[in-house]
Amino acid sequence: MAESSPDRVGIVEYGRLAAIDFAVNHDATAHMWGVEQAERYSDFLQQSADFIALNPNVGKKVVGHPTAEALLVRWPKARYGHYIVYRRMPSGIHIMRILHSAMDIGSHLPED
């Protein structure tokens, strides 16, 4: 991943649905792979969000949602991953959703 400018703020703000997505993902991972792995994956998602906040250009525009961008993040060697869907803010990003890579992003976002 590219380095960010040290003078950028990079605040990560979670929307209501993103917070629910984060918790549901943690619970599902804990059920399938154990609590320790769920904690590691949650940390991975948080670190990915922090990276995006400092480097908001890494995402791609979401079709049909002019202010939404998404970045697919995958645990090393994982077949699937999660899209972190966000909007840019002057101080960082607002995460709208955290969606499994098999999900259709556009159908899970509120209309702009």
NUVOMI-736511 format. One line per field, with one value per residue: residue in one letter; x, y, z of N, C-alpha, C in turn; residue number from 0. Coordinates in steps of 0.001 Angstrom, whole numbers, padded with zeros to 6 digits. Layout:
! residues N
rest	[A, ...] .
n_X	[X, ...] .
n_Y	[Y, ...] .
n_Z	[Z, ...] .
ca_X	[X, ...] .
ca_Y	[Y, ...] .
ca_Z	[Z, ...] .
c_X	[X, ...] .
c_Y	[Y, ...] .
c_Z	[Z, ...] .
nr	[NUM, ...] .
END
This chain:
! residues 112
rest	[M, A, E, S, S, P, D, R, V, G, I, V, E, Y, G, R, L, A, A, I, D, F, A, V, N, H, D, A, T, A, H, M, W, G, V, E, Q, A, E, R, Y, S, D, F, L, Q, Q, S, A, D, F, I, A, L, N, P, N, V, G, K, K, V, V, G, H, P, T, A, E, A, L, L, V, R, W, P, K, A, R, Y, G, H, Y, I, V, Y, R, R, M, P, S, G, I, H, I, M, R, I, L, H, S, A, M, D, I, G, S, H, L, P, E, D] .
n_X	[000840, 000399, 002278, 001078, 000518, 002037, 000757, -001954, -005249, -007193, -009592, -011850, -015158, -017964, -020981, -024398, -025353, -022920, -021646, -023282, -022828, -020104, -020194, -021834, -020246, -018042, -019259, -020103, -017649, -016432, -018123, -017626, -014781, -013661, -013112, -010626, -009678, -011731, -011275, -008759, -009464, -011292, -009575, -007976, -009867, -010350, -007789, -007597, -009635, -008549, -006323, -007621, -008830, -006655, -005808, -007827, -008206, -007878, -010100, -012847, -015331, -018785, -021178, -024056, -024219, -023151, -021527, -020380, -017711, -015709, -013609, -012155, -011118, -009015, -008314, -005088, -004508, -007181, -010228, -012511, -013579, -014146, -016026, -015260, -017265, -017521, -017782, -016134, -014850, -013928, -012041, -011442, -012957, -016354, -017738, -020031, -021024, -020004, -019434, -019807, -017828, -019314, -021705, -024018, -023099, -024456, -027203, -027375, -027081, -028231, -030296, -028799] .
n_Y	[-001175, 002282, 005040, 007542, 011083, 012753, 014932, 014735, 014203, 011972, 010825, 008277, 007624, 005835, 004929, 004182, 001742, 000650, 000217, -001779, -003741, -004250, -005373, -007644, -009023, -009599, -011311, -013444, -014343, -015134, -017224, -019038, -019286, -018799, -016772, -015454, -015263, -013715, -011321, -010661, -010324, -008226, -006220, -006059, -005079, -002571, -001403, -001310, 000520, 002774, 003168, 003789, 006193, 007866, 007735, 008351, 008091, 005483, 003891, 002813, 004387, 003922, 002569, 004322, 005666, 008551, 009753, 007741, 005486, 002519, 000003, -003105, -005303, -007935, -010658, -012073, -014601, -015268, -016255, -014713, -011368, -008184, -005324, -002080, 000512, 003892, 007463, 010442, 012816, 016105, 015721, 013039, 009884, 008709, 005783, 003889, 001284, -002123, -004649, -008035, -009522, -010945, -009682, -007383, -004183, -001716, -002274, -002308, 000150, 003325, 005551, 008275] .
n_Z	[000000, -000639, 000752, 002998, 003259, 005976, 007103, 006798, 008057, 008230, 009412, 010420, 010083, 011077, 009616, 010593, 009388, 008546, 010990, 012014, 010042, 010563, 013140, 012687, 010859, 012504, 014410, 012732, 011746, 014138, 014843, 012766, 012568, 015037, 018014, 018309, 015645, 014604, 015958, 014886, 012175, 012350, 013251, 010962, 009103, 010277, 010097, 007337, 006761, 008015, 006367, 003936, 004681, 004830, 002251, 000138, -002604, -003431, -003805, -005956, -007960, -007204, -009231, -010126, -007755, -007105, -005089, -003697, -003000, -003308, -001908, -002359, 000061, 001097, 003220, 003570, 001175, 001058, -000512, -000855, 000061, 001590, 000690, 001417, 001674, 001036, 001649, 000815, 003126, 004259, 006313, 006285, 005923, 005543, 006391, 004727, 004294, 004936, 002989, 001972, -000598, -002458, -002595, -004144, -004467, -005093, -004654, -001940, -000871, 000324, -001580, -003360] .
ca_X	[000000, 001169, 002391, 000249, 001144, 001937, -000042, -003370, -005912, -007613, -010604, -012786, -016471, -018827, -022419, -025188, -025344, -021549, -021391, -023993, -022067, -018868, -020549, -022327, -019078, -017282, -019985, -020076, -016281, -016233, -018879, -017006, -013334, -013223, -013073, -009319, -009639, -012668, -010576, -007724, -010096, -011835, -008425, -007622, -010845, -010112, -006558, -007925, -010395, -007595, -005545, -008478, -009028, -005452, -005587, -009181, -008212, -007666, -011368, -013472, -016699, -019867, -022119, -025382, -024096, -022059, -020633, -019874, -016552, -015522, -012344, -012210, -009984, -009023, -007352, -004125, -004857, -008628, -010917, -013449, -013197, -015211, -015957, -015480, -017951, -017339, -017850, -015055, -015128, -012706, -011075, -011250, -014032, -017558, -018002, -021464, -021297, -018926, -020208, -019092, -017531, -020332, -022917, -024128, -022949, -025480, -028511, -027298, -026821, -029370, -030219, -028181] .
ca_Y	[000000, 003515, 005828, 008736, 012315, 012816, 016064, 014481, 013781, 010593, 010360, 007260, 007735, 004732, 005144, 003192, 000446, 000141, -000295, -003067, -004662, -004587, -006285, -008899, -009710, -010119, -012457, -014548, -014858, -015837, -018485, -019938, -019455, -018562, -015383, -014850, -014892, -012601, -010114, -010327, -009822, -006901, -005309, -005905, -004163, -001227, -000901, -001003, 001773, 003845, 003389, 004492, 007566, 008635, 007595, 008130, 007835, 004058, 003250, 003031, 004915, 002945, 002896, 004723, 006388, 009458, 010145, 006537, 004782, 001240, -000705, -004502, -005730, -009388, -011272, -012799, -015919, -015503, -016260, -013588, -010267, -007229, -003981, -000959, 001509, 005135, 008797, 011304, 013996, 016917, 015235, 011591, 009187, 008214, 004449, 003665, -000153, -003100, -005691, -009196, -009323, -011573, -008858, -006275, -002966, -000729, -002597, -002225, 001539, 004241, 006407, 009605] .
ca_Z	[000000, -000755, 001967, 003009, 003707, 007429, 007571, 006566, 009280, 008045, 010366, 009948, 010721, 010671, 009596, 011346, 008711, 008555, 012340, 012084, 009191, 011267, 014239, 012109, 010311, 013648, 014962, 011777, 011726, 015413, 014766, 011790, 012709, 016416, 018471, 018023, 014221, 014428, 016419, 013896, 010951, 012668, 013238, 009552, 008496, 010817, 009489, 005942, 006788, 008324, 005148, 002974, 005157, 004491, 000811, -000379, -004048, -003738, -004138, -007263, -007889, -007222, -010299, -009666, -006489, -007469, -003998, -003029, -003536, -002623, -002066, -001945, 000887, 001311, 004118, 002726, 000647, 001110, -001801, -000835, 000931, 001888, 000132, 002322, 000853, 001775, 001056, 001290, 003946, 004282, 007302, 006177, 005214, 006218, 005871, 004578, 004426, 004796, 002325, 001443, -002013, -003298, -002576, -005087, -003664, -005393, -004086, -000488, -000484, 000196, -002777, -003141] .
c_X	[000890, 001226, 001542, 001062, 000976, 001064, -001539, -003991, -006374, -008580, -011524, -014059, -017328, -020288, -023125, -025128, -023944, -021199, -022072, -023243, -020809, -019151, -021017, -021159, -018240, -017953, -019934, -018682, -015987, -016928, -018159, -015552, -012800, -013060, -011731, -009209, -010583, -012017, -009507, -008349, -010710, -010724, -007983, -008571, -010624, -008849, -006781, -008690, -009477, -006750, -006353, -008647, -007837, -005183, -006924, -009264, -008088, -008951, -011820, -014888, -017708, -020897, -023492, -025386, -022901, -021110, -019999, -018677, -016385, -014143, -012542, -010947, -010142, -007948, -006375, -004568, -006349, -009226, -011833, -012922, -014405, -014945, -016177, -016016, -017988, -017626, -016691, -015612, -013844, -011630, -010784, -012358, -015186, -017852, -019503, -021840, -019979, -019620, -019323, -018930, -018533, -021614, -022854, -024134, -024128, -026824, -028524, -026961, -028083, -029201, -029612, -029208] .
c_Y	[001245, 004247, 007083, 009931, 012437, 013952, 015865, 013883, 012332, 010051, 009344, 007385, 006601, 005156, 004023, 001813, -000169, -000437, -001651, -004108, -005154, -005614, -007646, -009704, -010338, -011379, -013666, -015171, -015644, -017199, -019498, -020275, -019217, -017081, -014724, -014421, -013729, -011291, -009683, -009736, -008441, -005859, -005018, -004932, -002732, -000611, -000530, 000315, 002964, 004190, 004175, 005953, 008450, 008672, 007381, 007866, 006359, 003346, 003540, 003542, 003774, 003407, 003212, 005487, 007342, 009845, 008944, 005951, 003499, 000682, -002122, -004822, -007215, -009775, -012051, -014236, -016244, -015447, -015041, -012504, -009407, -005912, -003001, 000159, 002815, 006364, 009592, 012447, 014829, 016360, 013736, 010953, 008848, 006851, 004206, 002202, -000920, -004355, -006815, -009036, -009986, -010740, -007773, -004973, -002012, -001004, -002515, -000829, 002356, 005090, 007743, 010691] .
c_Z	[000000, 000581, 001853, 003496, 005221, 007943, 007341, 007815, 009202, 009070, 009694, 010775, 010184, 010718, 010349, 010702, 008688, 009924, 012535, 011261, 009907, 012364, 013722, 011538, 011431, 014199, 014037, 011712, 013003, 015398, 013881, 012124, 014115, 016723, 018145, 016566, 013944, 014862, 015415, 012630, 011189, 012687, 011801, 008855, 008982, 010218, 008023, 005851, 007077, 007097, 004116, 003386, 004813, 002990, 000098, -001874, -004403, -004162, -005553, -007046, -007951, -008248, -009695, -008355, -006612, -006337, -003301, -003774, -002730, -002905, -001544, -001160, 001157, 002302, 003238, 002424, 000703, -000290, -001923, 000097, 001229, 001172, 001277, 001441, 001654, 000929, 001629, 002133, 003950, 005225, 007210, 005367, 006148, 005598, 005904, 004835, 004399, 004286, 001809, -000061, -002948, -003395, -003646, -004284, -003854, -004750, -002550, 000023, -000564, -001044, -002422, -003335] .
nr	[0, 1, 2, 3, 4, 5, 6, 7, 8, 9, 10, 11, 12, 13, 14, 15, 16, 17, 18, 19, 20, 21, 22, 23, 24, 25, 26, 27, 28, 29, 30, 31, 32, 33, 34, 35, 36, 37, 38, 39, 40, 41, 42, 43, 44, 45, 46, 47, 48, 49, 50, 51, 52, 53, 54, 55, 56, 57, 58, 59, 60, 61, 62, 63, 64, 65, 66, 67, 68, 69, 70, 71, 72, 73, 74, 75, 76, 77, 78, 79, 80, 81, 82, 83, 84, 85, 86, 87, 88, 89, 90, 91, 92, 93, 94, 95, 96, 97, 98, 99, 100, 101, 102, 103, 104, 105, 106, 107, 108, 109, 110, 111] .
END
